[in-house]
């Protein structure tokens, strides 16, 4: 079959060039002095028994990050970014991830720790490997690139009048064969293990640079000399099975071919029943210059390379594959600053790649990545291996460079601990929840990014989560109860809770008629059915009729019904109740600065705004204090300007309202709030039949116990989908990880190992 | 204490004049020939063991409708209207409710059926009553008017520095004492039992008209001559208890005083512990001219009368109460056309009432009701009793009048069977659900009428329902899954269900770039997150770019994300799944008429629109077909006008879209749809984790079984809060009572007796 013609004849170019991708990235945990970390795999990243994303390979210290299959390289990339954030933030303070494929400073062979897991069979397999290859070799890390066709493509195939499974097997085989034939090109360009630490090879390779020690004969290969045939799936499976039978392989998974056919399950035989599902390409070195070990540009180049392996007419024979393996070994051993001995073949192939990209209509970034490669053929110092050598020499040593880079990558993950990189466009609460889910090893599928819609799976239990805490654990009606403030109040009042008095209006005229009854009272005007505090006006002093009318106009913009409630004196606290417990109590203070006897208000604001928790437009847990008209007016009322110097300890407010979104401070008071109020919030949640809610109580004295005769609180409202990020990173007090509590509610049985 | 001064000094006028109200109304079930119905209480109105609203009193045939306590007379009135609708629509075809207090044609004393309930004690009590009074007297029916103060009033009292329970007891006692003293005024005005059928008294009273047989000595009174003292709650309780002890009362409830003090429980002694909660006023005759037996104007007059009983200085002594009872008896015995012998006292009282209304700032309708009463004192023929006599004479007989009125009232309840009168402003589905709940004897509290928010209670189980089927049985997240069409499709596709192909766009430009890929296809353009079919455009033929752009503009008005899906050929059906079962399948046909060879399109439309199910603006299960521009254009495309005469059997469509709201027909196909599709809809509901949903499937051939290889359907969407009324009253086929299925889901244990 001619693939190119087949694709073109059936107009499959678009779906053919999509693809499904995954990356597995290994890296050694390393101490600050560059030595292999001999500590245990962090407990906080969940149990390796089920963790889909964060695993260990041969050694307890060999972290392995595994992205889920994704439908674009961008997706693949962001998953890898996110997993690095999770991994980095769960490392011990004095550990980091080694950025090279070749190991850090290894201890005595005996001291190198094999994985410490419950499954004895897993340990046994590693012990056998250690025996066979030596532990050192097993410590070499790398990148595996998994590729399959997009579901759209297989669906289209299935609609054609052909045996589509056979067709897919054919494509996967051709892909693997040609990849093995031409993989040397990748090693030329992206080989990145030109040096290693003497502890790896007793210093044997010192002073001699090659493109890839890992792809060289002393690298990571099977010990047997026979080849696995890729002539058919049948021959592939039978060869592997017979190697195991004959004892050349301990288990099937020991087969280290640089293109492994993968099915649904782990056993090779499954390929015969269900067909090939994807191919695992294993020859890639970690790129030390990228915090992820592999750039998105590299992925893109590899993708096009794979498409080209299908697009060209050649379908390599087993002998041609042998040649390819040989060329790869030779390339790996070349001096990084010398031209490729296969330059001609390389340039031909690169031109084929450009041709393929054009015929498939791929975007220009693909072609740019090939142009880069062409340049690297002309100037070998542009190859990754050459650059690594230069950087090692510049930094003084392999260890110095690796330590510097690895620690810097870890530091990047700490810069904005409230964000999960890769998913920064999602709401902060969702990012925190995602982080926690990845940490616990819950499978995550972003069903709709804009809509903050996640699918979580663990041990076959599927849970959908929207906006961080809208789940199956709450009922449909509980949402609507909270959305309707009148209904909430009725239900709570019926159960004897203290609510503010008030009336409900359907028109401004209606509400204005009511003015005589409220004209001497402090009141709050608010839309009946909004959340998030929108459209609310507070009159701590009785309103003039004009002000009352304005407040009504604002509220009626949000809703067709408006409540006019009595204003209750006291401080408002947000009680966050999840799964029956008040897990956090927060006080929100209006934007303010405290003087030091020296600086002006403007300077104090500037200084306060430098805090890493303060950002703009909900991209940080706190907002920067503005210096606008409202703040200026507020200062004027206090006979101040932005230029006033405040006395030491003097606190000046810049806003009336306590919203975090206008620069307010979040103060966690969970531990100082009298327990009785927490119980009341929990009871209210129960009465409302809700598992996640933010209950706003006004409590004049939080240290005084609430009693039936002196309740000491008034309930203002119960909020659905209450914000969680503002509790996690607070201006003052202890941060509360409510996203984790939500996950505990959904998956009460998940245990950290 | 001077009540008037107390109220005024504490500014309580507003809350004092509010009140809490209830009505109990008895009426005999009657056969078309006017004879007492000897059939059983209808099973379809729930079990009398728990029914809060529809009961029987002494006799199996004596229906008793009981409104819940309401905070306004309007509320009270609408509940009574609704309960009448429920009662009427559950009667046998040849039965109706007798509109008079005095009975219909009674059979032999022995044949009159005592209630037939499970509780033997209840039956035993009635047997004792029958023994003591004779069954005939027990068949007299009447109105009980329950009054209490508004919760606002009692709350304000509790905030004053007084013993508020004592104060309330004082008020209730004063109210009762003065009511008994002056009740004759009510009997004068509203006495409405001037005649009775000879079967009641062997014809003894024939030819002699009085104001109220029921209030006369041969009416409904206790047999003992001693009085119950209202000097204090203590004396009231002790007197009743001693009458029971001495055997003058069978049980406490036999006390028939026209003002009975009521506490929380049934035992009089409870009054001492918890105080008086309300007073039950019992001297009112059924008003045969009102379908409810009591007009809202009467209620208003009584309310003001009660307020006046509190407002006046007098606090009647037991002797004065005796005088009042005497006067009531004398008034009851007066000739309806003669002036009252207590006219002077009456007019004084009525003027006090006007004074009271003014001082309390009641609205003018209260004063008008008093002016009516003044007129009735001047012209006795304006009294209810006199009007009844005149109507009886005009109609020929008491029986003729009673039959005519009773049957007409029943008929009114059948005119719009899809509405529940009293609640017509609510959504139709909510009205149907309310009807079913009242029928089953589920307690209903309308928490928010505009928001369609109900609280249901049965046997301590509280359920909140919004919009007829948003309940606690569905999860918060299931709503959002259905609200997001992309997410719905992903989840269903993951489970292998057939969905239309499609793409999602975030901008018009984005979607226009996609035009080349769809330009040869039939497509549907729709907003991602709307329900109820809003903003959708269908192109059964490939769209021109301009039309595509317009459709995008329409869809983007509704949502920031828009789906462009392939259009699937076939007929769309709505599968209504509730609680795991497909309970209804509906086909919606665009507005159409079928010719008869004689009439024009316009005439056919007019005729079709006369069907009682067709109305306007969602106030009926089907909408009237419009004769607007769209219909005119649609006819033009078919070379027709409104004036075209259609051939016999010729069907002409007046709309493209099949919405019921634009005059479409609803056709129930539940029984003809192949079971396999119903199972698929049920499975989809399960996959989406939802208990109530309307799943739209396109099925080209509904008689052909769906199989894994030939599914025979495509799922278009799953709707949250699917309409229920359109299934209940259909253009063709069998109506499906889905509201009842929702209640069965919420309360699976409710058994009809």
Interface residues (C-beta under 8 A of the other chain):
Chain A: X14 X447 X448 X450 X451 X453 X455 X463 X464 X465 X466 X470 X471 X472 X473 X474 X475 X476 X477 X478 X479 X480 X481 X484 X486 X487 X490 X491 X506 X517 X529 X560 X561 X689
Chain B: X14 X447 X448 X450 X451 X453 X455 X463 X464 X465 X466 X470 X471 X472 X473 X474 X475 X476 X477 X478 X479 X480 X481 X484 X486 X487 X490 X491 X506 X517 X529 X560 X561 X689
